[in-house]
């Protein structure tokens, strides 16, 4: 079987041998633009480390080794799948505005064609975006999802879910003659509030519904069983890395270095994140008795950054401050709502990315400058934004549900109870002693201690 898989990968890579990557870069365009987008790509790539630190800091120590391996494997996998298929579906010549039909493995791209001047730089930037959309799913389904199931999810997102919806919104960015039917209607998503964050958050929401909560997370009376996180400082480090990455996420989405505009967009991004953090902090203290304050504080910051990605180029500082102040309470209410529905999201992916991403999309007609709205009026823009958001949720949710149902029937979605209790780290290290902090939880669940040969 392994030889078949290796042969398949080799055969798919042959077009890349025939078409050197250097030919992807036309001579048109300012070198400074390419350098700037490459710098922003590096910043967005650093978000992978941010997601890892955030997830490790907000989860339990016994699962940390698998988290690290999972994030690295995730990046390696999507680097191949997005190169071979995903980029072509997203930006190749459009089939009636539905999906791309070329540029698979870059094999059919002519360097003299109607291609945006950034060439391969654009691919790397979009690859980093695809990595963000998949990485967030890991945190939501942490501590109980099988390694194979998560890899299948990452592959599905980067191969189909993200590229197809991305084609509907951004399909005309690379080949200007392409149709992007949502963009043609006036739908506006500057840097991925829906394409990346609502999409990834929706996959995460369906995933935590299908995989179920961690063992012992919810008591028989419906109350939440507290699980102590590994390290708040580590989670804060992850938030800082993500924040830095967002400067590249939004700043690079102009695809050129226009100094004044880039500075304004990064300023808007920073202000929205800061306002989201502050409003989440004080809302939690004043209205939620300070419960889980550090994590709601971090989630409010990330939620503000997520919301800014929709509208950072259409409004000024006052608009994003207003949006950020609204983000905090919305994020915290969504956090509590998930718990009441017994949906276990260890890292708070759904409140920060899905909910705040949707808020960002809907803020476009409210705080965007009227003369810049692509739909022509605030009311028309609101209708188009609602349509685009609904399409994103229905497409992503439907495909994710199908994927997770097939995984439950086939390879299996969840690890065994023994592995979950021992810790996925422990399950990778035969002969190691199980973590001591499992004793109370085992007692609570009425589970026997594992024998030496389990």
C-alpha positions in Angstrom: 0.0 0.0 0.0 2.8 2.4 0.9 4.4 1.9 -2.6 1.0 2.8 -4.2 0.7 6.0 -2.2 4.3 7.0 -3.0 3.8 6.3 -6.7 0.6 8.4 -6.7 2.4 11.4 -5.1 5.3 11.0 -7.5 2.9 11.0 -10.5 1.1 14.0 -9.3 4.3 15.9 -8.9 5.4 15.4 -12.5 3.8 18.6 -13.9 5.9 20.6 -11.5 9.1 19.0 -13.0 8.0 20.0 -16.5 7.1 23.5 -15.4 9.8 25.2 -13.2 8.5 27.3 -10.4 10.7 30.2 -11.7 8.4 30.6 -14.7 5.5 31.5 -12.5 6.9 35.0 -11.9 6.2 37.5 -14.7 8.5 40.5 -15.0 5.7 43.0 -14.4 5.1 44.6 -11.0 7.3 46.3 -8.5 9.9 44.1 -6.7 9.0 45.9 -3.5 5.4 44.6 -3.7 6.7 41.0 -3.9 9.1 41.5 -1.0 6.3 42.9 1.1 4.0 40.1 0.4 6.8 37.6 1.1 7.4 39.3 4.5 3.7 39.1 5.3 3.7 35.4 4.2 6.4 34.7 6.8 4.3 36.5 9.5 1.2 34.5 8.6 3.3 31.3 8.6 4.4 32.2 12.2 0.7 31.8 13.2 1.2 28.1 13.0 3.5 28.4 16.0 0.9 30.7 17.6 -1.9 28.1 17.2 0.4 25.4 18.7 1.3 27.5 21.7 -2.3 28.6 22.3 -3.6 25.0 22.1 -0.8 23.6 24.3 -1.3 26.3 26.9 -5.1 25.8 27.1 -5.1 22.0 27.1 -3.7 19.3 29.4 0.0 18.4 29.5 -0.6 14.7 28.8 -1.7 15.5 25.2 1.0 18.0 24.3 3.3 15.7 22.2 0.5 14.7 19.8 -0.5 18.4 19.5 3.0 19.4 18.3 3.3 16.5 15.9 -0.2 17.1 14.6 0.5 20.8 13.8 3.7 20.0 12.0 2.1 17.1 10.0 -0.8 19.4 9.2 1.5 22.0 7.6 3.4 19.3 5.6 0.1 17.8 4.4 -1.6 21.0 3.2 1.6 22.2 1.6 1.3 19.2 -0.8 -2.5 19.1 -1.2 -2.9 22.8 -1.8 0.0 22.8 -4.3 -1.3 19.8 -6.2 -5.0 20.5 -6.2 -6.3 23.2 -3.9 -4.7 26.2 -5.5 -6.0 25.1 -8.9 -9.6 24.7 -7.6 -9.4 28.1 -6.0 -7.7 30.2 -8.6 -7.6 28.2 -11.8 -9.7 29.1 -14.9 -13.2 29.2 -13.7 -16.0 26.7 -14.7 -19.1 28.9 -14.6 -17.9 30.6 -11.4 -18.1 27.3 -9.5 -14.4 26.2 -9.2 -11.1 26.3 -11.0 -10.2 23.8 -13.6 -6.4 24.4 -14.1 -3.2 25.4 -12.5 -3.0 22.0 -10.7 0.6 21.6 -9.5 1.2 24.8 -11.6 1.4 22.6 -14.6 -0.7 24.7 -17.0 0.3 28.2 -16.0 1.9 30.3 -18.8 4.3 33.0 -17.5 3.0 35.3 -20.3 -0.6 34.9 -19.5 -3.1 37.1 -17.7 -1.6 36.4 -14.3 -1.2 38.7 -11.4 2.3 40.1 -11.2 3.0 38.5 -7.8 3.2 35.0 -9.3 4.5 32.3 -7.0 4.6 34.8 -4.1 0.8 34.9 -4.3 0.7 31.1 -4.0 2.8 31.1 -0.8 0.6 33.8 0.7 -2.5 31.8 0.0 -0.9 28.6 1.3 -0.3 30.3 4.6 -4.0 31.3 4.7 -5.0 27.7 4.0 -2.8 26.6 6.9 -4.6 29.0 9.2 -8.0 27.7 8.2 -7.0 24.1 9.1 -4.8 24.8 12.2 -7.7 26.3 14.2 -9.7 23.0 13.8 -7.1 21.2 15.8 -7.7 23.2 19.0 -11.4 22.8 19.0 -11.2 19.0 18.7 -8.1 18.6 20.9 -7.5 15.7 23.4 -9.9 13.2 21.9 -9.7 13.2 18.1 -7.7 10.5 16.4 -4.6 11.5 14.5 -5.8 10.0 11.2 -9.2 11.7 11.5 -7.6 15.1 12.0 -5.2 14.6 9.0 -8.2 13.6 6.9 -10.0 16.8 8.0 -6.9 18.9 7.1 -6.7 17.3 3.7 -10.5 17.8 3.0 -10.3 21.5 4.1 -7.2 22.3 1.9 -8.3 20.2 -1.0 -12.0 21.1 -1.4 -13.8 23.1 1.3 -11.5 26.1 1.5 -10.6 26.3 -2.2 -14.2 26.1 -3.6 -15.6 28.7 -1.2 -12.5 30.8 -1.8 -13.1 30.6 -5.5 -16.6 32.1 -5.0 -15.1 35.1 -3.1 -11.5 35.5 -4.3 -11.4 33.5 -7.6 -10.7 36.6 -9.7 -7.6 37.7 -7.7 -5.1 35.7 -9.7 -6.7 35.4 -13.1 -8.6 38.7 -13.7 -10.9 37.1 -16.3 -12.2 34.6 -13.8 -15.7 34.8 -12.3 -16.1 35.0 -8.5 -19.9 35.0 -8.2 -20.1 36.3 -4.7 -17.6 39.0 -5.4 -19.5 39.9 -8.5 -22.6 40.5 -6.3 -20.6 42.9 -4.1 -19.7 40.5 -1.3 -16.7 42.0 0.6 -14.2 40.0 2.7 -11.0 41.8 2.7 -8.6 39.3 4.3 -10.6 36.2 5.2 -13.1 36.8 7.9 -15.4 34.3 6.2 -13.0 32.5 3.8 -10.6 31.6 6.5 -12.2 32.1 10.0 -15.9 31.4 9.6 -15.0 28.5 7.4 -12.5 27.0 9.8 -14.7 27.8 12.8 -17.7 26.1 11.2 -15.6 22.9 10.5 -14.6 23.1 14.1 -18.2 23.5 15.3 -19.4 20.5 13.3 -16.3 18.5 14.5 -16.9 19.1 18.2 -20.6 18.2 17.7 -19.7 14.9 16.0 -16.7 13.8 18.1 -18.4 14.7 21.4 -16.9 16.2 24.6 -13.8 15.0 26.4 -14.5 12.3 28.9 -15.7 13.8 32.2 -16.0 17.3 30.8 -19.7 17.6 31.7 -21.2 16.2 34.9 -24.5 14.3 35.0 -26.1 17.4 36.4 -25.0 19.4 33.4 -22.3 21.4 35.1 -18.9 21.7 33.5 -16.0 19.8 35.1 -13.0 22.2 35.2 -9.9 20.9 33.4 -6.7 22.7 34.4 -4.8 24.1 31.5 -1.1 23.6 31.2 0.1 27.2 31.1 -1.5 30.6 30.8 1.8 32.2 29.9 2.2 29.7 27.0 -1.3 30.5 25.8 -0.4 34.2 26.0 2.7 33.6 24.0 0.6 31.9 21.4 -1.8 34.9 21.3 1.2 37.3 20.8 2.4 35.2 17.9 -1.0 35.1 16.3 -1.3 38.9 16.8 2.0 39.5 15.0 0.8 37.2 12.3 -2.3 39.2 11.8 -0.3 42.3 10.9 0.9 40.2 7.9 -2.5 38.6 7.4 -4.2 42.0 6.9 -1.2 44.1 5.8 -0.4 41.7 3.0 -3.9 41.5 1.6 -3.4 44.6 -0.4 -0.9 42.6 -2.4 1.2 45.7 -2.8 3.2 48.0 -0.5 1.3 51.2 -0.4 2.9 52.7 2.8 0.1 54.8 4.0 -2.7 52.2 3.3 -0.6 49.4 4.8 0.0 51.4 8.0 -3.7 52.3 8.3 -4.8 48.7 7.9 -2.3 47.4 10.5 -3.4 50.2 12.8 -7.0 49.1 12.4 -6.1 45.5 13.0 -4.3 46.3 16.2 -7.0 48.6 17.5 -9.7 46.0 16.9 -7.8 43.3 18.7 -7.0 45.5 21.6 -10.6 46.7 22.0 -11.9 43.2 21.7 -9.6 42.1 24.5 -10.5 44.9 26.8 -14.2 44.6 26.3 -14.1 40.8 26.8 -12.0 41.3 30.0 -14.4 43.8 31.7 -17.6 42.0 30.4 -16.4 38.8 32.0 -15.6 40.6 35.3 -18.9 42.6 35.4 -21.4 40.1 34.1 -19.8 36.6 34.3 -18.2 36.7 37.8 -14.8 36.5 36.2 -15.1 32.8 35.3 -12.3 31.6 33.0 -11.2 35.2 32.7 -7.7 34.6 31.2 -9.1 32.6 28.3 -12.0 34.9 27.6 -9.5 37.8 27.6 -7.3 36.0 25.1 -10.3 35.0 23.0 -11.6 38.5 22.9 -8.3 39.7 21.5 -8.3 37.0 18.9 -12.0 37.7 18.1 -11.2 41.4 17.5 -8.4 40.5 15.2 -10.7 38.0 13.3 -13.4 40.6 12.9 -11.0 43.2 11.6 -10.1 40.9 8.6 -13.4 41.7 7.0 -13.4 45.4 7.1 -9.9 46.8 7.9 -9.6 48.4 4.5 -13.0 50.1 4.4 -13.1 52.0 7.7 -11.1 54.1 10.1 -9.9 53.7 13.7 -13.2 54.8 15.2 -15.1 52.1 13.2 -12.8 49.3 14.3 -12.8 50.5 17.9 -16.6 50.2 17.9 -16.4 46.8 16.3 -13.8 45.6 18.9 -15.9 46.8 21.8 -18.8 44.8 20.5 -16.6 41.7 19.9 -15.8 41.1 23.6 -19.4 40.6 24.9 -20.4 38.6 21.8 -17.4 36.3 22.2 -18.1 35.7 25.9 -21.8 35.0 25.4 -20.9 32.5 22.6 -18.4 30.9 25.0 -21.1 30.4 27.6 -23.6 29.3 25.0 -21.3 26.4 23.8 -21.0 25.2 27.4 -24.8 25.2 27.8 -25.2 23.1 24.7 -22.5 20.7 26.0 -20.2 21.4 23.1 -16.6 21.1 24.3 -14.2 23.5 22.6 -11.0 23.5 24.7 -9.4 26.5 23.0 -12.5 28.6 22.2 -12.1 28.3 18.4 -15.9 28.7 17.7 -16.5 31.9 19.7 -13.3 33.6 18.4 -13.3 32.5 14.8 -16.7 31.5 13.7 -18.8 33.9 15.7 -16.5 36.9 15.6 -15.7 36.2 12.0 -19.5 36.4 11.2 -19.7 39.6 13.2 -16.9 41.1 11.1 -18.6 40.1 7.9 -21.9 41.7 9.0 -20.0 44.9 10.2 -19.0 45.8 6.6 -22.2 47.7 5.8 -22.4 49.2 9.2 -19.0 50.7 9.7 -17.5 50.7 6.2 -17.3 54.0 4.4 -20.5 54.2 2.3 -18.6 55.3 -0.9 -16.3 52.3 -0.7 -19.0 49.6 -0.4 -18.9 47.4 -3.5 -22.7 46.7 -3.4 -23.5 50.4 -3.7 -25.5 51.1 -0.6 -25.6 50.0 3.1 -28.8 48.0 2.7 -27.7 46.2 -0.4 -24.4 45.5 1.1 -26.1 44.0 4.2 -28.1 41.7 2.0 -25.0 40.5 0.1 -23.0 40.0 3.3 -25.8 37.9 4.7 -26.0 35.8 1.6 -22.2 35.2 1.5 -22.1 34.3 5.2 -25.0 31.9 4.8 -23.4 30.3 1.8 -20.2 29.9 3.7 -21.9 28.2 6.7 -24.1 25.9 4.6 -21.3 24.8 2.2 -18.7 24.3 5.0 -21.1 22.8 7.5 -22.5 20.4 5.0 -19.2 19.2 3.7 -17.8 18.9 7.3 -20.8 16.9 8.4 -20.4 14.5 5.5 -16.7 14.1 6.3 -17.1 13.5 10.0 -19.9 11.0 9.4 -17.8 9.0 7.0 -14.9 9.1 9.5 -17.1 7.8 12.2 -18.2 4.9 10.0 -14.8 4.2 8.6 -11.4 5.0 10.1 -12.9 6.3 13.4 -13.2 9.8 14.6 -12.3 9.4 18.3 -9.4 7.7 20.2 -10.2 4.9 22.6 -11.2 5.8 26.2 -8.0 4.3 27.5 -5.8 6.4 25.3 -7.9 9.5 26.1 -7.5 8.9 29.8 -3.9 8.0 29.7 -3.2 10.9 27.4 -2.3 10.9 23.8 1.3 11.7 24.7 1.4 8.7 27.0 0.0 6.5 24.2 2.9 7.5 22.0 5.4 6.5 24.7 5.1 2.8 25.6 6.4 2.1 29.1 5.8 5.6 30.5 3.8 6.1 33.6 0.3 7.6 33.2 0.0 11.2 34.5 -0.8 11.5 38.2 -3.5 14.1 37.7 -5.7 11.4 36.1 -6.5 9.7 39.4 -9.4 12.0 40.4 -11.0 11.9 36.9 -10.7 8.1 36.7 -12.4 7.9 40.1 -15.1 10.3 38.9 -15.8 8.2 35.9 -15.6 4.9 37.8 -12.9 3.6 35.5 -10.4 1.0 36.7 -6.6 1.7 36.5 -5.2 0.3 33.2 -3.3 -3.0 33.5 0.3 -3.3 32.5 -0.6 -4.9 29.1 -3.2 -2.3 28.0 
